[in-house]
Amino acid sequence: MAVISALFRVQQIETRLNGLRQMEQDLSRDANVSALEELLKEIRSQLSVRTEKASDIKKNQKQLELECERCLEHYRQEETLLYSGKISNPRELEQIQQKMEEYRQLQDKLETEILRQLELDEKIDSEIAVLEDRLSQCLKELVTRKKEINEKMLELQLEKEQLHAELETLLPQIPDDWMARYRKIADNHRGIGIAQLKGNVCGACHVSVSDSLLKAVKHGDDRLYFCENCGRILYY
């Protein structure tokens, strides 16, 4: 009876080990990690675009400020000339006044554009701040999730080691021919080669066994008995 019990325990351990391996595979391709990594990629891309745009805006601002300074300098030069007392020709006076008006209008236009660039810069900076906050939060979530996965992986590894150690003590107790028969049946039944009786029913296929077979299995001599329906080894 001890041998058949050991064989049944081997199946339980191997089933659990298969489950643990599947859990490790699922953890290694965790959907949350994948989603967070994709989100990080998208946020970094958006940050790159906005950072480049912010740099362009600042360059434009600097250029506009230089143009505004030049325009103001030209205006002052014309203004100095206007009040120098050297203008005697009405047409020359009109030309100077026209130039001054053109410079004034250009300066107004440049200052308006500078203000618009400042507003754009403020908007981009705000968007960058939001994205950087999202990036920071996303990184924290990713680190936390990976830590959880690593901790779970360690737990699974420890359990696997314990189960393998138990297997090493069980396998020598089982005759080679029993193990070979069990393996062959398990391969044909999705890893389940031995089934425990539940009352008078096979625990795998859920079909009742004959009274004579039930008595033989319960008697527990060192023989293998098989379900009359599915062919699995029976264990009581």
Secondary structure, DSSP 8 states (H G I E B T S, - for coil): -HHHHHHHHHHHHHHHHHHHHHHHHHHHT-HHHHHHHHHHHHHHHHHHHHHHHHHHHHHHHHHHHHHHHHHHHHHHHHHHHHTSS----HHHHHHHHHHHHHHHHHHHHHHHHHHHHHHHHHHHHHHHHHHHHHHHHHHHHHHHHHHHHHHHHHHHHHHHHHHHHHHHHHGGGS-HHHHHHHHHHHHHTTT--EEEEETTEETTT--B--HHHHHHHHHT-SS--B-TTT--EEE-
